[in-house]
Amino acid sequence: MNNAQMSARVGLFFLIGVALLWITYEALNGGSFRHQKGYTVTASFATLKELKPGDDVRQAGVKIGTVASTRLADSRAEAVLLIEEKARIAKNATATIAMAGMLGGGYISLDFGSPAEGTVPAGGQLRTKESADINTLMADLGSLTGEIKGAISGISKVTGSSNGDGGLFQKLDKLVTDNGANLTQTVDNLKTITSEIRGGKGTIGKLINESTAHDELIAALAEIRAAAGETRTFVVDTRGIVDQVKSGKGAIGTLLYDEATAENLRLTVSNFRDLSTKLNSGQGTIGKLLTDDTLYRDAQGVIRKADRALDSMGDQGPISAVGIAAGALF
């Protein structure tokens, strides 16, 4: 083999190697052999999880772009998405990081949103929503498993015993065994009570079996209902009377709310108070009659003179009697 053939073979292998490298690079950079055309948007998350450049951007399961790059910004993780030119994303559409499988990578999932709200422009920001990843789910599952183990251990402690004195079920069995006679007697007593009730004995038995007690109970309830109705009527009438009094109707309402009547009543009471004061102080004829005993003594003197005149009239004639009486009185 001459040098020319050797050089040709080396050159061919070199070209094949370069082609393979180019194919691999293009496949890892979007799954195609040429650069995609489109516009970029940004999606910000607390964590990108396993998302990496080259992963799909899907809407309703259909690929509409790829993850161009990832970066950190303001304590957040951002994914720059390269979206196909024909794909339009609504402003209120939400992006989440979904899993392609239990062991597969992730991808960006977009819902449709409402096209009436407008679309996200090139270089715009997408609305995002955090979602649980497989690691979070496994951690939560581990915590749940620990809680289940704790609950099972607690149940085991309740139903079993580690100190040899028997668990809950053993204690219940021992309790039933030790008190079997008492339980049997209790059951017999219950049977006796139910038999007496069925036979109409006792108050409960009569209420259940005798119609008379039932009728009396119904009648009592009817009387209670009637009394309640009368009470309601009384309350309504009382409320009506109170309303009339408040509105100034009737004698009580007039006295309470009519200013003229109240003023007349105050004047009458004031006059009566003045009159009683004058009577007590001996003013006027009636006051003097009540408080001055001079008129009383004068009246007694006149009565005594009249008695003497009458006594002397019995011994004199009519004419002289009249003169004697007049002289005695005056």
GIHUVEN-V32449 format. One record per run of one state. SS is the DSSP state (helix for helix, strand for strand, loop for the rest). FROM is the first residue (numbers start at 0). LEN is the number of residues. Records with the same first field share a line. If there is no record, write none. Layout:
# GIHUVEN-V32449
SS=FROM-LEN ; FROM-LEN
This chain:
# GIHUVEN-V32449
loop=0-2 ; 28-9 ; 45-10 ; 59-2 ; 73-2 ; 84-5 ; 90-3 ; 99-6 ; 110-4 ; 117-1 ; 119-5 ; 125-1 ; 128-5 ; 159-8 ; 178-1 ; 198-3 ; 209-1 ; 246-3 ; 257-1 ; 281-2 ; 291-2 ; 313-4 ; 329-1
helix=2-26 ; 114-3 ; 133-26 ; 167-11 ; 179-19 ; 201-8 ; 210-36 ; 249-8 ; 258-23 ; 283-8 ; 293-20 ; 317-12
strand=37-8 ; 55-4 ; 61-12 ; 75-9 ; 89-1 ; 93-6 ; 105-5 ; 118-1 ; 124-1 ; 126-2
